[in-house]
Amino acid sequence: MDRDGPTGLGLYVVANRVDGLDAGVYRYRPQANLLIEVEAAQPARRLASCAAEPAPLLAADAVLGFASDAGLGRPPGRHQGARAPEDGLAPVKSAYRAVRSADALGLSGTVVAGFVDAIGVLLGLPAGNPCCVLVALNRASAEAH
């Protein structure tokens, strides 16, 4: 996994109904401030089928995914310095920060955790990724479709 920050946290975006962005799964690359397409036209049903709590994902306009490869016992990559010890909660903490940010922007955000292994294939995560948390985002009801 490319480490996008000091915690090795990756950010994924699943666009269902986002103005100016084709439906699909994207990986955010902060160094270039770009979304790179992982898979085109990702149906919400397929994503929801991986979750223990599918309803928020089915209704979401977009979904943010936070994934970490911390805790696998691998040393940092060749081009990375030593990383601070990771408590394994970086994706969860990031998800709740995203909900607070969404609220400030007038969006509703719902944290969704608890997935079958197929979520890794769906998002294009590296094999053995131990933690993935999603945030289902929706426009405020007055602005919805």
C-alpha positions in Angstrom: 0.0 0.0 0.0 1.2 3.5 -0.7 1.4 5.3 2.6 -0.4 8.6 2.2 0.6 9.9 5.6 2.6 9.0 8.7 0.1 6.4 9.8 0.0 4.5 6.5 -3.7 5.5 6.1 -5.2 5.3 2.7 -8.3 7.3 1.6 -10.8 5.9 -0.9 -13.8 7.5 -2.4 -16.8 5.6 -3.8 -18.8 8.0 -5.9 -22.4 7.1 -6.5 -24.1 10.4 -7.2 -21.5 13.2 -7.1 -21.7 16.2 -9.5 -18.6 16.3 -11.8 -17.3 12.9 -10.9 -18.1 9.6 -12.7 -19.5 6.8 -10.6 -16.7 4.5 -9.4 -14.0 3.8 -6.8 -11.1 6.3 -6.4 -8.0 6.4 -4.4 -6.9 9.8 -3.1 -3.2 10.7 -3.7 -2.5 13.7 -1.4 1.0 14.4 -2.8 -0.7 15.3 -6.2 -4.1 16.2 -4.7 -5.7 13.8 -7.2 -8.4 11.1 -7.2 -7.1 8.1 -9.2 -9.8 5.7 -10.5 -9.5 2.2 -9.1 -12.7 0.8 -10.6 -15.4 2.4 -12.8 -19.1 2.4 -12.1 -19.3 0.8 -8.7 -22.9 0.0 -7.8 -23.9 0.9 -4.3 -25.4 -2.6 -3.9 -22.1 -4.3 -4.4 -20.4 -2.1 -1.7 -23.4 -2.6 0.7 -23.2 -6.4 0.2 -19.9 -6.3 2.1 -21.2 -4.6 5.2 -23.0 -5.8 8.2 -25.0 -2.6 8.1 -25.8 -2.0 4.4 -28.6 0.6 4.6 -26.4 3.8 4.8 -24.2 2.6 2.0 -27.2 1.9 -0.3 -28.5 5.4 0.2 -25.1 7.2 0.1 -24.3 9.8 -2.5 -20.6 9.1 -1.9 -18.6 6.9 0.5 -15.3 7.7 2.0 -13.1 4.7 2.9 -10.3 4.8 5.4 -7.9 1.8 5.3 -4.7 1.1 7.2 -2.0 -1.4 6.8 -0.6 -0.9 10.3 -0.2 -3.9 12.5 0.9 -6.3 9.8 4.4 -6.5 11.2 6.0 -5.2 8.0 8.8 -2.6 8.2 8.2 0.8 6.6 8.9 0.9 2.8 12.3 1.6 1.4 11.6 5.3 0.9 9.9 5.9 4.2 11.3 6.9 7.5 10.4 5.2 10.8 6.8 5.5 11.7 5.4 6.3 15.2 3.8 3.3 16.9 0.2 2.9 15.6 -2.7 2.0 17.8 -4.6 0.5 14.9 -7.4 3.0 15.3 -6.3 5.5 12.6 -9.1 4.5 10.2 -11.8 4.8 12.9 -10.5 8.1 14.2 -10.3 9.5 10.6 -13.8 8.3 9.9 -15.2 10.2 12.9 -13.3 13.3 11.9 -14.8 13.0 8.4 -18.3 12.9 9.9 -17.6 16.1 11.9 -16.3 17.8 8.8 -19.3 16.6 6.8 -21.6 18.0 9.4 -19.8 21.4 9.1 -20.4 21.3 5.4 -24.1 20.6 5.7 -23.7 16.9 4.7 -24.8 13.9 6.8 -22.2 11.3 7.5 -22.7 7.8 9.0 -19.7 5.6 10.1 -20.1 2.1 8.8 -17.7 -0.7 10.0 -17.8 -4.5 10.0 -17.1 -5.9 6.6 -16.5 -9.2 4.9 -13.1 -9.7 3.2 -14.6 -8.9 -0.2 -14.4 -5.2 0.7 -10.6 -5.3 0.1 -11.1 -6.6 -3.5 -13.9 -4.1 -4.1 -11.8 -1.1 -3.1 -8.6 -2.4 -4.5 -6.9 -2.7 -1.1 -3.7 -4.6 -0.7 -4.0 -8.2 0.5 -4.2 -8.6 4.2 -5.5 -5.1 5.0 -6.6 -5.4 8.6 -8.8 -2.3 9.0 -11.3 -0.5 6.8 -14.0 1.9 7.9 -16.4 3.7 5.6 -18.3 6.9 6.0 -21.6 7.1 4.0 -22.2 10.8 2.9 -25.4 12.3 1.8 -26.4 15.8 0.8 -28.8 17.6 3.2 -32.3 16.5 2.5 -33.3 19.9 1.0 -30.5 19.6 -1.5 -30.9 15.9 -2.4 -31.7 15.0 -6.0 
